[in-house]
Amino acid sequence: MPKRAVNRERPTLPSRSGPKPTPKNDLEEARARLHVSAVPNCLPCREKEFSDIFGFVESKILDGTGGCMYISGVPGTGKTATVKEVLKILEAERDDGNLQDFKFVEVNGMKLTEPRQAYVEILKALTGKEATADHAANILNKMFTVPAPRSSPVVLLVDELDLLWTRKQDVMYNIFDWPTKEMARLIVLAVANTMDLPERMMIKRVASRLGLTRMTFQPYTFRQLEEIVASRLKGLQVFDSDAVQLAARKVAAVSGDARRALDICRRSTEIAESRTEDAGGEAVVSMSDINAAVEEMFCSPKILAIRNLAVQEQLFLKAVVAEFQRSGIEEADFCKLYDQHQTLCRFEGIHVPTMTELSAICYRLGSMRLLLTEPGSRDLSMRIRLNVSQDDIMYALRADIPS
């Protein structure tokens, strides 16, 4: 067996920080611009929301006061992108000496192992210290509630707030409550998918006392989606005039999610390139390429399976989506879903199944991997999640889509 050379260095992972490859043609350039992670030069169709958020944060910094803005809207409507653009401009003004100093802290519920980990992340960002969740919560509570001179305001962005829900609701309550303290100088921007999450998660009198400033991002219209895609393709003549409009209309009819529109247009450039490589000629994305991309995205095996479900099975998936949208949490107890299912059955004028019958439906959907059910549990408190996107369910169950 050969021996390792004594002085041989251990190989290291190659660096990926080099320059990005130059696009070979306009279609490659379009693909790069249409990627959801690409940072555009501007954020079209959210000018008013940008102005309102900017004005709120800037005024709080200048006044030396605290406050909380609750920003809600369905996924893909530009909430986080707009907030981050606001903070980028404010940080630039601070660095240029045109705005007083402030600290910016970002917490994303999606990246936390459990909700109380938020305390640990906030404390570490503010002080550089690490502590257990309980100890961090105590330190932060003293920091924001005990009157003491503070060196500079703190702007806290809490993204995916929906995921910070706990049975005690202490994490969410503290995030909303700290900015109300006189000496806190804490400005919270809380971003979530559900419009009335504070009322649902907390006692109404408590939620009203917190005095949140609210902003709702409405789903994009097809005109707005068309403008968003067109702004990324500025200077490139790679789409037929009606192709982008078709993609925008298809997405607006389902969800108004800008990310879905970008994904469809990006995939259509690959389809167009493949088509023209076989036939020869210049690659231009046509309406047929858009339709092919839509079919791929919205006609996956799971969507076809949903279309072929029995009526009660389809209705149960609708009940799951309705409950998730009601609560803002993408997980629910079976008993809550049973209540939703009963309501939908009465609305549709069809037979209301017994709890035993609905339990069998739930497990059948779980065996098809459309649902994720809590293993080893068959009671009313069994936790249920979707294993397919809400958009896909909404699209699959639209009445105007042929089976």
VOPA-942832 format. One record per residue (C-alpha): x, y, z; chain; residue number from 1. Coordinates in Angstrom, 2 decimals. Layout:
// residues N
(pt (X,Y,Z),A,NUM);
...
// end
This chain:
// residues 403
(pt (0.00,0.00,0.00),A,1);
(pt (1.58,3.34,-1.07),A,2);
(pt (2.47,5.75,1.74),A,3);
(pt (1.63,9.44,1.76),A,4);
(pt (4.64,11.63,1.01),A,5);
(pt (5.96,13.11,4.25),A,6);
(pt (6.04,16.72,3.06),A,7);
(pt (2.97,16.58,0.86),A,8);
(pt (0.44,19.32,1.69),A,9);
(pt (-3.17,18.41,2.26),A,10);
(pt (-5.28,19.65,-0.69),A,11);
(pt (-7.72,22.47,0.02),A,12);
(pt (-11.11,23.27,-1.45),A,13);
(pt (-10.69,25.50,-4.53),A,14);
(pt (-11.77,29.11,-4.10),A,15);
(pt (-15.03,30.15,-5.74),A,16);
(pt (-14.42,33.85,-5.26),A,17);
(pt (-13.03,34.40,-8.74),A,18);
(pt (-14.74,36.51,-11.40),A,19);
(pt (-18.00,35.23,-12.84),A,20);
(pt (-17.76,33.80,-16.36),A,21);
(pt (-18.72,36.22,-19.11),A,22);
(pt (-22.03,35.27,-20.81),A,23);
(pt (-21.45,33.86,-24.30),A,24);
(pt (-24.62,35.36,-25.76),A,25);
(pt (-27.69,37.43,-24.93),A,26);
(pt (-29.66,34.39,-23.76),A,27);
(pt (-27.01,33.54,-21.18),A,28);
(pt (-27.00,37.16,-20.06),A,29);
(pt (-30.80,37.05,-19.74),A,30);
(pt (-30.60,33.86,-17.68),A,31);
(pt (-28.14,35.47,-15.27),A,32);
(pt (-30.33,38.57,-14.85),A,33);
(pt (-33.51,36.51,-14.37),A,34);
(pt (-32.07,34.41,-11.55),A,35);
(pt (-34.01,35.09,-8.35),A,36);
(pt (-30.76,35.69,-6.45),A,37);
(pt (-29.54,38.33,-8.95),A,38);
(pt (-29.60,41.83,-7.45),A,39);
(pt (-31.44,44.19,-9.84),A,40);
(pt (-30.46,47.83,-10.31),A,41);
(pt (-33.87,48.92,-9.04),A,42);
(pt (-37.03,47.50,-7.46),A,43);
(pt (-39.92,48.39,-9.78),A,44);
(pt (-43.53,48.55,-8.58),A,45);
(pt (-42.65,48.98,-4.90),A,46);
(pt (-41.77,52.69,-4.86),A,47);
(pt (-44.53,53.66,-2.41),A,48);
(pt (-43.71,50.83,-0.01),A,49);
(pt (-40.01,51.76,-0.19),A,50);
(pt (-40.79,55.40,0.58),A,51);
(pt (-43.04,54.55,3.53),A,52);
(pt (-40.57,52.12,5.13),A,53);
(pt (-37.66,54.51,4.55),A,54);
(pt (-39.57,57.41,6.11),A,55);
(pt (-40.58,55.31,9.12),A,56);
(pt (-37.06,54.11,9.94),A,57);
(pt (-35.33,57.43,9.17),A,58);
(pt (-37.74,59.42,11.36),A,59);
(pt (-37.28,57.02,14.29),A,60);
(pt (-33.48,57.25,14.01),A,61);
(pt (-33.57,61.06,13.84),A,62);
(pt (-36.04,61.36,16.73),A,63);
(pt (-34.15,58.86,18.89),A,64);
(pt (-37.33,56.86,19.48),A,65);
(pt (-38.37,53.25,19.00),A,66);
(pt (-41.17,51.66,17.02),A,67);
(pt (-42.29,48.58,15.16),A,68);
(pt (-43.52,48.21,11.60),A,69);
(pt (-45.31,44.95,10.79),A,70);
(pt (-44.83,44.15,7.08),A,71);
(pt (-47.01,41.37,5.65),A,72);
(pt (-47.87,39.84,2.30),A,73);
(pt (-47.84,36.52,0.49),A,74);
(pt (-44.44,35.10,-0.55),A,75);
(pt (-42.75,36.60,-3.60),A,76);
(pt (-44.20,40.12,-3.29),A,77);
(pt (-40.91,41.91,-2.59),A,78);
(pt (-41.18,42.45,1.17),A,79);
(pt (-37.66,41.45,2.18),A,80);
(pt (-36.04,42.88,-0.96),A,81);
(pt (-37.66,46.28,-0.35),A,82);
(pt (-36.69,46.37,3.33),A,83);
(pt (-33.09,45.44,2.54),A,84);
(pt (-32.92,48.17,-0.11),A,85);
(pt (-34.12,50.68,2.50),A,86);
(pt (-31.44,49.55,4.95),A,87);
(pt (-28.76,49.67,2.24),A,88);
(pt (-29.58,53.32,1.52),A,89);
(pt (-29.74,54.22,5.22),A,90);
(pt (-26.39,52.53,5.90),A,91);
(pt (-24.85,54.45,2.98),A,92);
(pt (-26.17,57.74,4.42),A,93);
(pt (-24.79,56.81,7.84),A,94);
(pt (-21.38,55.93,6.41),A,95);
(pt (-21.30,59.25,4.50),A,96);
(pt (-22.01,61.16,7.70),A,97);
(pt (-25.47,62.31,6.60),A,98);
(pt (-27.30,60.27,9.24),A,99);
(pt (-26.48,59.55,12.86),A,100);
(pt (-24.96,56.19,13.73),A,101);
(pt (-27.19,53.15,14.21),A,102);
(pt (-26.70,49.40,14.49),A,103);
(pt (-28.41,47.03,12.06),A,104);
(pt (-29.26,43.48,13.14),A,105);
(pt (-30.95,40.87,10.96),A,106);
(pt (-32.62,37.68,12.17),A,107);
(pt (-34.25,35.16,9.81),A,108);
(pt (-36.67,32.69,11.36),A,109);
(pt (-35.87,30.20,8.59),A,110);
(pt (-32.23,30.01,9.72),A,111);
(pt (-32.89,29.41,13.41),A,112);
(pt (-32.87,25.96,14.96),A,113);
(pt (-35.74,26.99,17.25),A,114);
(pt (-37.53,30.31,17.96),A,115);
(pt (-35.68,31.20,21.18),A,116);
(pt (-32.41,31.06,19.24),A,117);
(pt (-33.41,34.55,18.06),A,118);
(pt (-32.33,35.94,21.44),A,119);
(pt (-28.88,34.39,21.01),A,120);
(pt (-28.43,35.84,17.51),A,121);
(pt (-29.57,39.34,18.50),A,122);
(pt (-27.30,39.45,21.55),A,123);
(pt (-24.31,38.22,19.55),A,124);
(pt (-24.88,40.84,16.84),A,125);
(pt (-25.15,43.67,19.38),A,126);
(pt (-22.41,42.72,21.84),A,127);
(pt (-20.35,39.96,20.27),A,128);
(pt (-21.13,37.78,23.29),A,129);
(pt (-22.54,34.27,23.17),A,130);
(pt (-25.02,32.97,25.73),A,131);
(pt (-27.77,30.43,26.20),A,132);
(pt (-31.23,31.41,24.96),A,133);
(pt (-32.54,32.07,28.49),A,134);
(pt (-29.50,34.13,29.51),A,135);
(pt (-29.56,36.08,26.23),A,136);
(pt (-33.27,36.83,26.73),A,137);
(pt (-32.58,38.23,30.22),A,138);
(pt (-29.72,40.42,29.00),A,139);
(pt (-31.76,41.78,26.08),A,140);
(pt (-34.74,42.41,28.34),A,141);
(pt (-32.60,44.54,30.66),A,142);
(pt (-30.96,46.25,27.70),A,143);
(pt (-34.29,47.37,26.22),A,144);
(pt (-36.45,47.88,29.33),A,145);
(pt (-34.16,49.32,32.03),A,146);
(pt (-33.67,53.10,31.52),A,147);
(pt (-30.05,53.74,30.57),A,148);
(pt (-28.27,55.95,28.03),A,149);
(pt (-27.75,54.16,24.73),A,150);
(pt (-24.93,54.98,22.34),A,151);
(pt (-26.97,54.53,19.16),A,152);
(pt (-30.35,53.25,17.95),A,153);
(pt (-30.78,49.64,16.86),A,154);
(pt (-32.66,48.65,13.69),A,155);
(pt (-33.78,45.02,13.94),A,156);
(pt (-35.05,43.20,10.84),A,157);
(pt (-36.93,40.01,11.74),A,158);
(pt (-37.63,38.06,8.55),A,159);
(pt (-39.95,35.02,8.43),A,160);
(pt (-41.52,36.15,11.71),A,161);
(pt (-44.20,33.45,11.30),A,162);
(pt (-41.60,30.84,12.30),A,163);
(pt (-40.90,32.46,15.69),A,164);
(pt (-44.25,31.37,17.08),A,165);
(pt (-44.10,29.38,20.34),A,166);
(pt (-46.86,28.13,22.63),A,167);
(pt (-45.83,30.72,25.23),A,168);
(pt (-45.58,33.34,22.44),A,169);
(pt (-42.81,35.02,24.44),A,170);
(pt (-40.38,35.52,21.54),A,171);
(pt (-42.90,37.28,19.33),A,172);
(pt (-44.30,39.29,22.23),A,173);
(pt (-40.87,40.57,23.29),A,174);
(pt (-39.98,41.56,19.73),A,175);
(pt (-43.16,43.65,19.55),A,176);
(pt (-42.97,44.94,23.13),A,177);
(pt (-39.34,46.10,23.42),A,178);
(pt (-39.71,48.99,20.92),A,179);
(pt (-42.50,50.47,23.09),A,180);
(pt (-40.13,51.04,26.02),A,181);
(pt (-39.18,54.69,26.39),A,182);
(pt (-35.39,54.31,26.43),A,183);
(pt (-35.09,51.28,24.13),A,184);
(pt (-34.38,53.20,20.90),A,185);
(pt (-35.20,49.94,19.11),A,186);
(pt (-36.75,50.03,15.63),A,187);
(pt (-38.18,46.66,14.57),A,188);
(pt (-39.12,45.73,11.00),A,189);
(pt (-41.07,42.47,11.30),A,190);
(pt (-41.69,40.66,8.00),A,191);
(pt (-44.29,37.87,7.79),A,192);
(pt (-46.67,36.20,5.34),A,193);
(pt (-49.86,36.61,7.41),A,194);
(pt (-51.58,39.99,7.67),A,195);
(pt (-53.09,39.58,11.15),A,196);
(pt (-50.47,37.36,12.77),A,197);
(pt (-50.15,39.56,15.92),A,198);
(pt (-53.89,39.24,16.64),A,199);
(pt (-53.88,35.50,15.96),A,200);
(pt (-50.83,34.79,18.09),A,201);
(pt (-51.55,37.13,21.03),A,202);
(pt (-54.47,38.28,23.12),A,203);
(pt (-56.24,41.03,21.18),A,204);
(pt (-55.94,43.62,23.94),A,205);
(pt (-52.18,42.96,24.09),A,206);
(pt (-51.83,43.19,20.30),A,207);
(pt (-53.72,46.49,20.19),A,208);
(pt (-51.64,47.97,23.03),A,209);
(pt (-48.43,47.43,21.08),A,210);
(pt (-49.52,50.00,18.49),A,211);
(pt (-47.88,48.49,15.42),A,212);
(pt (-47.45,50.44,12.21),A,213);
(pt (-48.67,48.11,9.47),A,214);
(pt (-47.89,47.68,5.80),A,215);
(pt (-49.32,45.06,3.44),A,216);
(pt (-47.62,44.08,0.19),A,217);
(pt (-50.34,43.07,-2.24),A,218);
(pt (-49.67,40.27,-4.78),A,219);
(pt (-48.24,41.63,-8.02),A,220);
(pt (-50.66,42.21,-10.88),A,221);
(pt (-49.79,40.88,-14.32),A,222);
(pt (-48.79,44.41,-15.41),A,223);
(pt (-46.41,44.69,-12.47),A,224);
(pt (-44.93,41.24,-13.11),A,225);
(pt (-44.44,42.21,-16.75),A,226);
(pt (-42.62,45.38,-15.66),A,227);
(pt (-40.41,43.47,-13.21),A,228);
(pt (-39.27,40.97,-15.85),A,229);
(pt (-38.87,43.68,-18.51),A,230);
(pt (-36.69,45.76,-16.18),A,231);
(pt (-34.28,42.85,-15.80),A,232);
(pt (-34.16,42.29,-19.56),A,233);
(pt (-33.53,45.95,-20.40),A,234);
(pt (-31.24,46.24,-23.42),A,235);
(pt (-31.67,42.59,-24.44),A,236);
(pt (-33.87,41.63,-27.40),A,237);
(pt (-34.30,37.95,-26.57),A,238);
(pt (-38.06,37.72,-25.89),A,239);
(pt (-40.98,38.11,-28.29),A,240);
(pt (-43.10,41.12,-27.36),A,241);
(pt (-45.99,38.96,-26.06),A,242);
(pt (-43.90,36.24,-24.40),A,243);
(pt (-43.18,38.14,-21.17),A,244);
(pt (-46.81,39.25,-20.94),A,245);
(pt (-47.96,35.63,-21.24),A,246);
(pt (-45.67,34.55,-18.38),A,247);
(pt (-46.90,37.46,-16.25),A,248);
(pt (-50.56,36.59,-16.88),A,249);
(pt (-50.02,32.92,-16.06),A,250);
(pt (-48.37,33.70,-12.71),A,251);
(pt (-50.74,36.54,-11.75),A,252);
(pt (-53.70,34.19,-12.22),A,253);
(pt (-52.26,31.80,-9.62),A,254);
(pt (-50.29,33.72,-7.01),A,255);
(pt (-48.69,37.00,-8.13),A,256);
(pt (-45.29,35.63,-7.02),A,257);
(pt (-42.50,37.50,-8.82),A,258);
(pt (-40.03,34.68,-8.16),A,259);
(pt (-42.26,32.25,-10.04),A,260);
(pt (-42.46,34.63,-13.02),A,261);
(pt (-38.66,34.99,-13.08),A,262);
(pt (-38.21,31.21,-12.89),A,263);
(pt (-40.60,30.63,-15.80),A,264);
(pt (-38.87,33.21,-17.99),A,265);
(pt (-35.45,31.86,-17.05),A,266);
(pt (-36.44,28.29,-17.93),A,267);
(pt (-37.95,29.50,-21.23),A,268);
(pt (-34.53,30.84,-22.30),A,269);
(pt (-33.10,27.33,-21.89),A,270);
(pt (-35.96,25.84,-23.91),A,271);
(pt (-35.50,28.44,-26.66),A,272);
(pt (-31.75,27.84,-26.78),A,273);
(pt (-32.23,24.08,-27.04),A,274);
(pt (-34.83,24.53,-29.79),A,275);
(pt (-32.64,26.80,-31.91),A,276);
(pt (-29.56,24.61,-31.45),A,277);
(pt (-31.47,21.80,-33.14),A,278);
(pt (-33.08,23.94,-35.85),A,279);
(pt (-30.39,26.59,-36.27),A,280);
(pt (-30.93,30.34,-36.32),A,281);
(pt (-31.01,33.09,-33.70),A,282);
(pt (-32.55,32.16,-30.35),A,283);
(pt (-35.55,34.29,-29.34),A,284);
(pt (-37.96,33.22,-26.61),A,285);
(pt (-41.44,32.75,-28.06),A,286);
(pt (-44.85,32.27,-26.48),A,287);
(pt (-44.55,28.53,-27.15),A,288);
(pt (-41.34,28.46,-25.09),A,289);
(pt (-43.16,30.22,-22.23),A,290);
(pt (-46.02,27.71,-22.46),A,291);
(pt (-43.54,24.84,-22.37),A,292);
(pt (-41.87,26.31,-19.26),A,293);
(pt (-45.26,26.79,-17.59),A,294);
(pt (-46.23,23.20,-18.40),A,295);
(pt (-42.99,21.96,-16.83),A,296);
(pt (-43.46,24.06,-13.72),A,297);
(pt (-47.18,23.63,-13.20),A,298);
(pt (-47.64,20.12,-14.62),A,299);
(pt (-45.29,18.14,-12.46),A,300);
(pt (-46.25,14.59,-11.41),A,301);
(pt (-47.49,15.95,-8.07),A,302);
(pt (-49.82,18.44,-9.77),A,303);
(pt (-51.17,15.72,-12.05),A,304);
(pt (-51.71,13.54,-8.98),A,305);
(pt (-53.66,16.34,-7.26),A,306);
(pt (-55.91,16.77,-10.31),A,307);
(pt (-56.75,13.06,-10.24),A,308);
(pt (-57.63,12.92,-6.54),A,309);
(pt (-61.15,12.24,-5.29),A,310);
(pt (-63.26,15.29,-4.44),A,311);
(pt (-62.89,14.87,-0.66),A,312);
(pt (-59.12,14.46,-1.02),A,313);
(pt (-58.86,17.64,-3.07),A,314);
(pt (-61.03,19.45,-0.55),A,315);
(pt (-58.78,18.34,2.30),A,316);
(pt (-55.76,19.86,0.52),A,317);
(pt (-57.78,23.08,0.16),A,318);
(pt (-58.50,22.93,3.89),A,319);
(pt (-54.77,22.58,4.63),A,320);
(pt (-53.95,25.64,2.50),A,321);
(pt (-56.79,27.63,4.10),A,322);
(pt (-55.59,26.80,7.62),A,323);
(pt (-51.96,27.65,6.81),A,324);
(pt (-53.03,31.00,5.36),A,325);
(pt (-55.26,31.66,8.38),A,326);
(pt (-52.58,30.92,10.96),A,327);
(pt (-49.49,32.02,9.05),A,328);
(pt (-47.76,28.80,10.16),A,329);
(pt (-47.13,25.99,7.66),A,330);
(pt (-48.01,23.24,10.11),A,331);
(pt (-51.33,22.42,11.75),A,332);
(pt (-53.07,19.96,14.07),A,333);
(pt (-55.47,17.49,12.47),A,334);
(pt (-58.35,18.85,14.58),A,335);
(pt (-57.89,22.35,13.11),A,336);
(pt (-57.87,20.89,9.60),A,337);
(pt (-61.02,18.92,10.36),A,338);
(pt (-62.80,22.17,11.28),A,339);
(pt (-61.62,23.79,8.04),A,340);
(pt (-62.71,20.76,6.02),A,341);
(pt (-66.19,20.83,7.57),A,342);
(pt (-66.54,24.51,6.67),A,343);
(pt (-65.49,23.91,3.05),A,344);
(pt (-67.85,20.95,2.69),A,345);
(pt (-70.81,23.01,3.88),A,346);
(pt (-69.81,25.86,1.58),A,347);
(pt (-69.56,23.49,-1.40),A,348);
(pt (-72.78,21.71,-0.41),A,349);
(pt (-71.25,18.25,-0.22),A,350);
(pt (-71.18,15.44,2.35),A,351);
(pt (-69.23,16.15,5.54),A,352);
(pt (-67.07,13.10,6.32),A,353);
(pt (-66.67,11.73,9.82),A,354);
(pt (-63.40,12.27,11.65),A,355);
(pt (-62.48,8.62,11.00),A,356);
(pt (-63.14,9.02,7.27),A,357);
(pt (-61.10,12.22,7.11),A,358);
(pt (-58.27,10.58,9.03),A,359);
(pt (-58.15,7.86,6.36),A,360);
(pt (-58.06,10.56,3.65),A,361);
(pt (-55.21,12.28,5.45),A,362);
(pt (-53.14,9.10,5.63),A,363);
(pt (-53.84,8.30,1.98),A,364);
(pt (-52.49,11.73,0.99),A,365);
(pt (-49.53,11.09,3.26),A,366);
(pt (-48.81,7.77,1.52),A,367);
(pt (-48.80,9.67,-1.80),A,368);
(pt (-46.22,12.09,-0.28),A,369);
(pt (-48.50,15.07,-0.85),A,370);
(pt (-48.65,15.55,2.93),A,371);
(pt (-46.11,14.99,5.68),A,372);
(pt (-47.75,13.52,8.77),A,373);
(pt (-46.32,13.14,12.26),A,374);
(pt (-44.99,9.56,12.53),A,375);
(pt (-46.56,7.26,15.10),A,376);
(pt (-49.47,9.60,15.84),A,377);
(pt (-53.10,9.01,14.89),A,378);
(pt (-54.89,11.40,17.24),A,379);
(pt (-56.42,14.86,16.92),A,380);
(pt (-53.15,16.58,17.80),A,381);
(pt (-51.22,14.95,14.95),A,382);
(pt (-49.13,17.60,13.18),A,383);
(pt (-49.46,17.90,9.39),A,384);
(pt (-47.40,19.76,6.79),A,385);
(pt (-47.59,20.07,3.01),A,386);
(pt (-45.03,18.29,0.83),A,387);
(pt (-46.01,20.37,-2.20),A,388);
(pt (-46.20,24.14,-2.56),A,389);
(pt (-49.44,26.02,-1.92),A,390);
(pt (-49.10,27.58,-5.39),A,391);
(pt (-49.08,24.13,-6.98),A,392);
(pt (-52.24,23.13,-5.11),A,393);
(pt (-54.01,26.35,-6.09),A,394);
(pt (-53.00,25.86,-9.73),A,395);
(pt (-53.92,22.17,-9.85),A,396);
(pt (-57.40,22.80,-8.45),A,397);
(pt (-58.31,25.74,-10.67),A,398);
(pt (-61.56,25.06,-12.52),A,399);
(pt (-60.26,26.39,-15.86),A,400);
(pt (-57.35,23.93,-16.07),A,401);
(pt (-58.23,20.76,-18.01),A,402);
(pt (-57.60,17.49,-16.16),A,403);
// end
